Amino acid sequence: MSASAEPPELPDVETTGDEGTTLVSMLDFYRAVLVRKAWGLSDEQLATPLPPSDLTIGGLILHMALVEDHWFDHRFCGNAELEPWASAPWADDPDWELHTAHLWSHPDLVTRYEQSVARSRNATASADALDRTAALEKADGTTWNLRWILVHMIEEYARHCGHADLIRESIDGATGD
């Protein structure tokens, strides 16, 4: 939980930059929104769903840590899956990260998330162009370039930040970015 009396500031979104700068700027905005949705919540509140869904803000944070690592570190860079993802029982629970986030403390969730985002930022910064394709492809030969991955991540965050909006409002009435 944040010790600050005020929620973290949101970064400005680049409105006149080149394509890469604009995409990364928008992605960083949504990354900050998700963390801000968790600001000031207790561990218990992070594990509070808005029925009938079982989504929680903590689950969304852990999910996005997984998604960051999956797309940037694993698929784009070609690195082996990291823990806890590599040994998670995906066959038993395809939504393992969503269903186990309640076992993590607020600081541990945010630390895991921030580590994943840092790896993603490094992967993006090391790419020489948005057209660079991912090191790994699907079994059917489908591949992705960095541009597609960035757009997909913006879409993923926009959807889940909307979920977090509703969950947070149901917990304590807080609204807005």
ABEGO torsion letter per residue (X at the ends): XBABABBBBBBBBBAABBAAAAAAAAAAAAAAAAAAAABGBBAAAAABBBOABABBAAAAAAAAAAAAAAAAAAAAAGBBBBOAAAABBAAABAAAAAAAAAABBAAAAAAAAAAAAAAAAAAAAABABAABBBABBBAAGBBBBAAAAAAAAAAAAAAAAAAAAAAAAAAAGBBEX
